[in-house]
Amino acid sequence: LDDSALGRHPGHEEMRDLDEEDPTDVAAREAHLSFIRLDGNIGCMVNGAGLAMTTMDLVKRAGGEPANFLDIGGGARSDKVAEAMRLILSDQNVKAILVNSFGGIARGDEVARGLVAARSKQTRSVPMVVRIVGTNADIAAQILADSGAAIVTAESLDEAVEKAVDLAEEDPTDVEAREAHLSFIRLDGNIGCMVNGAGLAMTTMDLVKRAGGEPANFLDIGGGARSDKVAEAMRLILSDQNVKAILVNIFGGIARGDEVARGLVEARSQQTRSVPMVVRIVGTNADIAARILAESGADIVTAESLDDAVEKADELAGSAA
């Protein structure tokens, strides 16, 4: 029986067995969302069935594959937008999200608020491209810009589709690094490197190779890295199952050694697999950093010089292989 006909057959609703239905379909119906799951990897959120079909056609024309049909309706409020985002992300195949909102009855600012709220609650990082035009589109653009959320905006639908297709093809680790404002390139080695400053990172990698090791990545955490950024950098390194040891080389200037040390201790406490870590921190607050590492009880090897740190990391990677 078509759901659309239930209103004409009141008694039939009582016969519905929700346990036999896809939980996503049930959740969509309860939220008054028109949702159909497909086989692609680009999640689509659109207001209006016709615009949704057009958006999906353009995704396919650009070489992508839509992961769903989703019409949030003409008067969608922010809570409905957030629920729509949750439905899209329940599909683990989704690698990018495309939001195409034409504001009429649906106000652009309400859609933007819902997107920001949903972004803050995401349990996994998926790139998002947003195109909002029409009612309150200028306010929506300001909301997205002020939110600090990792949201890519587009002026036209063609531009939005192109960006979404490109992002869906990216390595998820590259996406996460960009959203965390980290310069990260994955390589083929087994010694994960975390350094502040591109020049120092290149020098560290050269010394690793000279010592007989192979760097697993280029990673520059930047000059003013805080502890949460350090913890995210560590998570990126450990997402590579080839990493057998981690080398941290920090020259404190704008980056404070104590902030880096706190991030390392936090990251160490959250690790899901045991990988030896060698840390060399000099410069600003290096003495405080040393004390934080020593008192943490974390399994962290320290080194006074860069040569010493490289040698220890190479040995630990070899013994872990």
N, C-alpha and C positions, 0 to 999 in steps of 0.2 A: 504494500500500500504506500503510495506517495505521501510523504509528510504533509504536502500542501493540501491534501484532501482530508486530513484529520479533523479539521474544523467542521466538516460536514458529516462526520461520523464520530460523535462524542464517545460512544462506547468502545471504540477500537483503541483509544489511547490507553485504556486500562489493561489491554492485552500486551502492551509493549514490554519486552524483556531487555532492560538496559545492559545486562550482563552479556548479551549476545551481540552488542554493538561495539564498534571501535570507540574507546574512551575519548579520543580526540573529537570524534563526531558528536558525542554526547555533550562534551564541554563547549563545543562551538554552538550547538543548538541552544544550550542554556544561556549563552552569552549573546544570543540573537545575531550570530555571525554566519554568513554563507561561506562555508569552507569545504574544499575537496582536496585531499592529499594526492599528489602526483609523484612521478619518479625522478624529478630533476634535483638540482642542488641550489637553485636560487629561489629563496622564499619571497613571495610577492604579497604586499598589502596595499590594497587599492580601495577607493570608495566609488562604487558604481559597477554594476556587472559588465556593462559595455566597455568601460575604461579598463576593467580588469582583463577582459579578453584581449583588448588591443595591446595592453602591456605585455601579456604573455606571448602574443604573436611577435612583438618586437624583440623580446628576449630570445625566442627561437631563431628569429632572423639574424640576430647578432652572434649566433653560435652557442647560446646557452640553453639551459633546460629549466623551465619553471618547476618548483617543488610543490606548488599548490595553486589553487584558485582561492582567493580570499577577498570578499567584498565586505568592508566594515560598515557599509550603509551610509546614508546621507547625513545623518545627525550624530555621528559617533562622538562620544565624549572621551576624555583622556583615559578613564578606567577601561573603556571598551577597547581602546587602542592598545593599552598595556596587555590586556587579555589576548588580543589578536597576536601580539608579539610572542607571548608565551606559547601559543598554539604552534606558531611557525617554528620556534626553537625546540619544540618537542620532537621534531624530526631531525635525527642526528645526521642525516645526509645534507642538511642545509649548510652551505659554505659562505653564502652572502645573502643579504636581505635587501630587497628593492621596495621602497615605499613611494607610491605615486598618488598624491592626493590633490584633487581639484576641488578647491573650497567653494561651496555654494551654501547648502544647508550645513554641511560639515565645515566648521571654522578651522582655519590653518593653525591657529594658536592652540586649540584644544588637541589637535593631532600631535603637534610638537611637544606639548606637555606630556602626553601619553608616551611618546617615544623616549623622552628623557627619563621618565619614571621607569619604563620597561628596561632601558639600558642600564640603569643603576642596579637593577635586580637580576641581571643576567648571570647565569651560573657558568656559561662558557662564552668565549670571545668569538663573535662572528661579525665581520665587517658589514656596515649598513650604509646604503646610499639613499638619500631622501630628496625628493622633488615635490615641493608644495607650491601651488599657485592658487590664486583666487582670494576668497575672503580671509582677511588678516594674514596674508602670506608674509608681509613685512614683519609683523610681530612674531610669526613663527620662526622666521630666519633669525631674529634677534634672540629668541628663546634657545634655539639650537646652538647659536654661537656662544652665548653666555653660559651654557650648561657645562662646558668642558668635556662633554661626552664625545666618544670617538665616533662621530657621525660625519660622513662625506655628503656634501650637498651638491645639487646639480640644478642648472637653470632650465634645461629642456629635458623632455622625456628620452630623446635619443642619447643625450649625454649621460643621463642616469643609467640607462640600460647598458651602455658601453662600459661604464665604470663598474657596475655590478657584475657583469660577465668577467671582466678582468680580475676583479677581486676574488671571485669564486674559484679562479684557476691558481691563485697564489698559495704558497705554502702557509698553513695556518700559523706556524711559528713566526714567519715574517710579518704577518698581520698583527700578531700579539706584540711583537717587538716595536712595531711602528706606533701602536696605540699607547705603549708604555714610554714612548719617546726614547727608545734605545737603538743604537746603531749595532745591528746584529747581522752577521753572515755565517751560515752554517758551512763547515768544511768537512773533510773526510778523516780527521785524526781522532785521538782518544783523550786528549788533555783539554778540558774546557777552560777557557781563559776569560777572566773578568778584569777589565782595566779601565781607568778613567783617563781619557785622552786618546785620540786616534794615533798620534805619533808614538806614545808609550805602548799602545796596544800592538802596533807593528813591530816595535823593538822587542817586546815580550815574546811575540810569536816567532821572530827570527832566532831568539836565544833558545826557545823550546826546540826548534828544528836543529840548531847547532849542537844541542845536547843529545840529539838522537831521537827526540820525541816528535809528535805530530799534533799541532793544534786542532781542536775540534771546531773552533769557531773564532771569528773576530767579534768582540763585544766591547763597545765603548759605552760606559754608563754615564758619561758626561761629567762636567765640572762640579755641578751642585747636587749630586745624587743624594737623596734622602734614604732612610732605612727601608721604606716600602718599595722604592725603586730597586734597591739592591736585592731585596727578597724576590722581586719579579724577575730580575736578571738571572738569579740562581735557578729559578724554576725553568726558565728558557733553556739554560745550559743542560739541566737534568732531563729535559724532554728528549734529549738525544741519548738513546740507549747505548751508543758506542762510547760514551764518556766514562773513563775509568779513573780519572783523577781531575781535580779542579785546582787551578792556579789563580789566585787573586793578587793583583799587583796594583796598589793604590798609592799615588803620590798626592798627599793632602795639600790643597791650596784652597780653592773655593769649596771643593769636596772635603768635608771634615772626617778625619779618621774614625772618630767615635760614632758618627752616623753610619758609616760603612760597617763598622764592627757590629753595631746593633742589628743591622739588616742581615748580616751573615749569621748571627746567632739565631735570629728569628727564622731564617730560611732553613737553618740546620735542624731546628726543632720540628719543622714541618716536612722534612724530606721523607719520601716514601721508599727510597732505596739508599743504601749506604755506599757513598762514594768518598774516598779520602780527599781532604781539602788542605791546601797549603796557602798561607796568607802572609803577605808582606805589605805592611802599611807604614809609610814614613810621611813626615810633614805635619800639617795641622792636626793637633790633638792625637798624635800617634801614641803618646804615653797612656792617654785615657783609653784608646782603642785596645792597646795591649792588655790593660787591666780588665776591660770588659770581656775580651776573649778568654783570658786566664780564669776569671771568676765564673764564666758561664757553664763550665763543665762540659762544653760541647767538644766533640772529637775534631779539633782543628789543630793542624801543625803550623807553627809560626816560623818565619825566617827573617834574618836581619838584612840580607842583601838579595838582590834580584837573582844573581847567579846561584846562591844557596837555595832560593825558592824554586827555581827552574829545575835544579838537580833533584831536589826532593820530590817534586811533582812527577818528574820522569821516572824515578825509581818506584814511586807508588803506583803509577799507571802500569808499569811493567809487572809488578808483583800482583796486581789485580787482574791482569789479562788471563 
